[in-house]
């Protein structure tokens, strides 16, 4: 029975393929992969985003320099921002401290 399937005929999509076809407008772990990206925070905004059950919830969205997609912040990332010397700019925009590096990871569960 297994011989009925031709190996070369199957094109199983990868996570990156699925993300490209059905991807989000927000930065995800699949977008970043294993790369480390150094960028600056351009803006932090509050946005109403829809949960999986259709209800809306306010989330913080981080806009980064040189990155096309914004990043939805999860609790871990918000805490990392607050604990860093950069913090969240008081008016939601403006340059953070030049010497601060805050590692954050986008996740599929963050949106």
VEXVEXPA-146866 format. One record per atom (N, C-alpha, C): residue number from 0; atom name; x negated, y negated, z negated. Coordinates in steps of 0.05 Angstrom, whole numbers, padded with zeros to 5 digits. Layout:
N
NUM	CA	X	Y	Z
...
end
This chain:
111
0	N	-00016	00024	00000
0	CA	00000	00000	00000
0	C	-00017	-00025	00000
1	N	-00038	-00025	-00016
1	CA	-00056	-00048	-00017
1	C	-00070	-00052	00010
2	N	-00073	-00031	00025
2	CA	-00086	-00033	00051
2	C	-00069	-00049	00071
3	N	-00043	-00053	00065
3	CA	-00025	-00067	00083
3	C	-00031	-00097	00084
4	N	-00044	-00108	00064
4	CA	-00051	-00136	00064
4	C	-00078	-00141	00076
5	N	-00079	-00160	00094
5	CA	-00104	-00166	00106
5	C	-00118	-00188	00089
6	N	-00142	-00183	00082
6	CA	-00158	-00202	00065
6	C	-00160	-00229	00077
7	N	-00166	-00231	00103
7	CA	-00170	-00256	00116
7	C	-00144	-00272	00120
8	N	-00121	-00259	00119
8	CA	-00095	-00272	00123
8	C	-00085	-00287	00098
9	N	-00096	-00281	00075
9	CA	-00087	-00294	00051
9	C	-00103	-00319	00046
10	N	-00089	-00341	00041
10	CA	-00103	-00366	00034
10	C	-00090	-00376	00008
11	N	-00099	-00365	-00014
11	CA	-00089	-00372	-00040
11	C	-00098	-00400	-00047
12	N	-00079	-00418	-00053
12	CA	-00088	-00446	-00059
12	C	-00101	-00447	-00086
13	N	-00121	-00465	-00088
13	CA	-00135	-00470	-00113
13	C	-00119	-00492	-00128
14	N	-00127	-00497	-00153
14	CA	-00115	-00518	-00169
14	C	-00119	-00545	-00154
15	N	-00142	-00549	-00143
15	CA	-00147	-00574	-00128
15	C	-00129	-00576	-00104
16	N	-00124	-00554	-00090
16	CA	-00106	-00554	-00067
16	C	-00077	-00562	-00075
17	N	-00068	-00550	-00097
17	CA	-00041	-00556	-00107
17	C	-00039	-00585	-00116
18	N	-00060	-00595	-00129
18	CA	-00060	-00623	-00138
18	C	-00060	-00642	-00114
19	N	-00074	-00635	-00093
19	CA	-00074	-00652	-00069
19	C	-00046	-00653	-00056
20	N	-00033	-00630	-00055
20	CA	-00007	-00628	-00042
20	C	00015	-00639	-00059
21	N	00014	-00634	-00085
21	CA	00036	-00642	-00103
21	C	00026	-00660	-00125
22	N	00003	-00672	-00122
22	CA	-00011	-00686	-00143
22	C	00004	-00710	-00154
23	N	-00005	-00719	-00176
23	CA	00006	-00741	-00191
23	C	-00006	-00767	-00182
24	N	00007	-00789	-00188
24	CA	-00005	-00815	-00183
24	C	-00025	-00822	-00204
25	N	-00027	-00805	-00225
25	CA	-00046	-00809	-00247
25	C	-00070	-00791	-00245
26	N	-00092	-00800	-00256
26	CA	-00117	-00785	-00257
26	C	-00113	-00759	-00273
27	N	-00123	-00737	-00263
27	CA	-00120	-00711	-00276
27	C	-00148	-00698	-00279
28	N	-00149	-00677	-00294
28	CA	-00174	-00662	-00297
28	C	-00183	-00651	-00271
29	N	-00164	-00643	-00253
29	CA	-00171	-00632	-00227
29	C	-00184	-00654	-00210
30	N	-00176	-00679	-00213
30	CA	-00188	-00701	-00198
30	C	-00218	-00705	-00206
31	N	-00223	-00702	-00231
31	CA	-00250	-00707	-00242
31	C	-00268	-00683	-00240
32	N	-00257	-00659	-00245
32	CA	-00273	-00635	-00244
32	C	-00294	-00635	-00266
33	N	-00318	-00628	-00260
33	CA	-00339	-00628	-00280
33	C	-00357	-00653	-00279
34	N	-00350	-00672	-00262
34	CA	-00366	-00696	-00259
34	C	-00363	-00714	-00284
35	N	-00384	-00728	-00290
35	CA	-00383	-00749	-00311
35	C	-00382	-00775	-00296
36	N	-00362	-00792	-00303
36	CA	-00358	-00817	-00289
36	C	-00363	-00840	-00308
37	N	-00380	-00858	-00299
37	CA	-00385	-00882	-00315
37	C	-00370	-00906	-00301
38	N	-00352	-00918	-00316
38	CA	-00336	-00940	-00306
38	C	-00329	-00959	-00328
39	N	-00315	-00980	-00321
39	CA	-00306	-01000	-00341
39	C	-00276	-01000	-00342
40	N	-00266	-01006	-00366
40	CA	-00237	-01009	-00370
40	C	-00230	-01036	-00358
41	N	-00211	-01036	-00339
41	CA	-00201	-01061	-00328
41	C	-00176	-01070	-00341
42	N	-00159	-01051	-00348
42	CA	-00133	-01058	-00360
42	C	-00121	-01034	-00375
43	N	-00107	-01040	-00397
43	CA	-00091	-01020	-00411
43	C	-00062	-01031	-00411
44	N	-00044	-01014	-00401
44	CA	-00016	-01023	-00400
44	C	00002	-01002	-00413
45	N	00025	-01011	-00422
45	CA	00046	-00993	-00432
45	C	00065	-00988	-00409
46	N	00072	-00963	-00404
46	CA	00090	-00957	-00382
46	C	00110	-00936	-00392
47	N	00135	-00939	-00382
47	CA	00155	-00918	-00387
47	C	00150	-00895	-00368
48	N	00144	-00872	-00378
48	CA	00139	-00848	-00362
48	C	00159	-00827	-00369
49	N	00166	-00811	-00349
49	CA	00186	-00790	-00353
49	C	00172	-00765	-00363
50	N	00184	-00753	-00384
50	CA	00175	-00728	-00395
50	C	00185	-00705	-00378
51	N	00176	-00681	-00383
51	CA	00184	-00657	-00368
51	C	00214	-00653	-00369
52	N	00227	-00661	-00391
52	CA	00256	-00657	-00394
52	C	00273	-00680	-00382
53	N	00259	-00700	-00370
53	CA	00273	-00722	-00357
53	C	00276	-00747	-00374
54	N	00271	-00744	-00400
54	CA	00273	-00768	-00418
54	C	00249	-00786	-00413
55	N	00252	-00811	-00420
55	CA	00230	-00830	-00416
55	C	00216	-00835	-00443
56	N	00190	-00840	-00441
56	CA	00174	-00845	-00465
56	C	00152	-00866	-00458
57	N	00147	-00884	-00476
57	CA	00126	-00904	-00471
57	C	00099	-00891	-00475
58	N	00081	-00894	-00455
58	CA	00054	-00884	-00457
58	C	00035	-00906	-00449
59	N	00010	-00904	-00459
59	CA	-00010	-00923	-00451
59	C	-00024	-00912	-00426
60	N	-00029	-00930	-00407
60	CA	-00042	-00922	-00382
60	C	-00067	-00939	-00379
61	N	-00089	-00926	-00374
61	CA	-00115	-00939	-00372
61	C	-00123	-00943	-00343
62	N	-00129	-00967	-00334
62	CA	-00137	-00973	-00307
62	C	-00168	-00977	-00308
63	N	-00182	-00961	-00292
63	CA	-00211	-00961	-00292
63	C	-00223	-00973	-00267
64	N	-00245	-00987	-00269
64	CA	-00258	-00998	-00246
64	C	-00269	-00977	-00227
65	N	-00263	-00980	-00201
65	CA	-00273	-00962	-00181
65	C	-00258	-00935	-00179
66	N	-00237	-00932	-00195
66	CA	-00221	-00907	-00194
66	C	-00193	-00914	-00184
67	N	-00184	-00901	-00163
67	CA	-00158	-00908	-00151
67	C	-00134	-00902	-00169
68	N	-00136	-00880	-00184
68	CA	-00113	-00871	-00200
68	C	-00117	-00880	-00229
69	N	-00096	-00890	-00242
69	CA	-00098	-00896	-00271
69	C	-00097	-00870	-00287
70	N	-00105	-00872	-00313
70	CA	-00105	-00849	-00330
70	C	-00085	-00852	-00353
71	N	-00067	-00833	-00356
71	CA	-00048	-00834	-00378
71	C	-00064	-00825	-00403
72	N	-00062	-00841	-00424
72	CA	-00077	-00834	-00448
72	C	-00061	-00816	-00466
73	N	-00075	-00795	-00476
73	CA	-00062	-00778	-00496
73	C	-00072	-00788	-00523
74	N	-00063	-00776	-00545
74	CA	-00069	-00785	-00572
74	C	-00099	-00784	-00577
75	N	-00112	-00763	-00567
75	CA	-00141	-00760	-00571
75	C	-00156	-00783	-00558
76	N	-00148	-00789	-00533
76	CA	-00162	-00811	-00519
76	C	-00156	-00838	-00531
77	N	-00132	-00843	-00541
77	CA	-00126	-00868	-00554
77	C	-00143	-00871	-00579
78	N	-00145	-00850	-00595
78	CA	-00161	-00851	-00619
78	C	-00190	-00856	-00613
79	N	-00201	-00844	-00591
79	CA	-00229	-00848	-00583
79	C	-00233	-00877	-00575
80	N	-00214	-00889	-00562
80	CA	-00216	-00918	-00555
80	C	-00216	-00936	-00579
81	N	-00197	-00930	-00597
81	CA	-00195	-00946	-00621
81	C	-00220	-00944	-00639
82	N	-00231	-00920	-00641
82	CA	-00255	-00916	-00658
82	C	-00280	-00927	-00645
83	N	-00280	-00930	-00619
83	CA	-00304	-00941	-00606
83	C	-00306	-00971	-00611
84	N	-00329	-00982	-00607
84	CA	-00332	-01011	-00611
84	C	-00318	-01027	-00590
85	N	-00311	-01014	-00567
85	CA	-00297	-01027	-00546
85	C	-00268	-01033	-00554
86	N	-00255	-01013	-00566
86	CA	-00227	-01016	-00573
86	C	-00210	-01022	-00549
87	N	-00185	-01029	-00554
87	CA	-00167	-01037	-00533
87	C	-00167	-01067	-00533
88	N	-00172	-01080	-00510
88	CA	-00173	-01109	-00509
88	C	-00146	-01121	-00519
89	N	-00147	-01143	-00535
89	CA	-00123	-01154	-00547
89	C	-00101	-01160	-00527
90	N	-00107	-01170	-00504
90	CA	-00086	-01176	-00484
90	C	-00082	-01154	-00463
91	N	-00095	-01131	-00468
91	CA	-00091	-01108	-00449
91	C	-00109	-01109	-00425
92	N	-00126	-01130	-00423
92	CA	-00145	-01131	-00400
92	C	-00170	-01145	-00409
93	N	-00190	-01144	-00393
93	CA	-00215	-01157	-00400
93	C	-00237	-01136	-00403
94	N	-00261	-01145	-00402
94	CA	-00284	-01126	-00403
94	C	-00289	-01116	-00432
95	N	-00293	-01090	-00435
95	CA	-00302	-01080	-00461
95	C	-00331	-01085	-00465
96	N	-00341	-01078	-00487
96	CA	-00369	-01081	-00493
96	C	-00386	-01066	-00472
97	N	-00406	-01079	-00462
97	CA	-00423	-01067	-00441
97	C	-00437	-01042	-00451
98	N	-00444	-01041	-00477
98	CA	-00461	-01019	-00487
98	C	-00445	-00995	-00497
99	N	-00419	-00996	-00496
99	CA	-00403	-00975	-00507
99	C	-00396	-00954	-00486
100	N	-00399	-00929	-00494
100	CA	-00392	-00907	-00477
100	C	-00372	-00889	-00492
101	N	-00348	-00887	-00482
101	CA	-00328	-00871	-00496
101	C	-00320	-00848	-00478
102	N	-00328	-00823	-00484
102	CA	-00321	-00800	-00467
102	C	-00291	-00794	-00471
103	N	-00277	-00792	-00448
103	CA	-00249	-00785	-00448
103	C	-00243	-00765	-00426
104	N	-00223	-00749	-00430
104	CA	-00217	-00729	-00409
104	C	-00187	-00731	-00402
105	N	-00181	-00734	-00376
105	CA	-00153	-00732	-00368
105	C	-00145	-00703	-00369
106	N	-00120	-00699	-00377
106	CA	-00110	-00672	-00377
106	C	-00083	-00671	-00364
107	N	-00075	-00648	-00355
107	CA	-00049	-00645	-00342
107	C	-00027	-00651	-00362
108	N	-00031	-00646	-00387
108	CA	-00011	-00649	-00407
108	C	-00008	-00678	-00416
109	N	-00025	-00696	-00407
109	CA	-00025	-00723	-00417
109	C	-00002	-00740	-00405
110	N	00009	-00732	-00382
110	CA	00029	-00748	-00369
110	C	00057	-00742	-00380
end
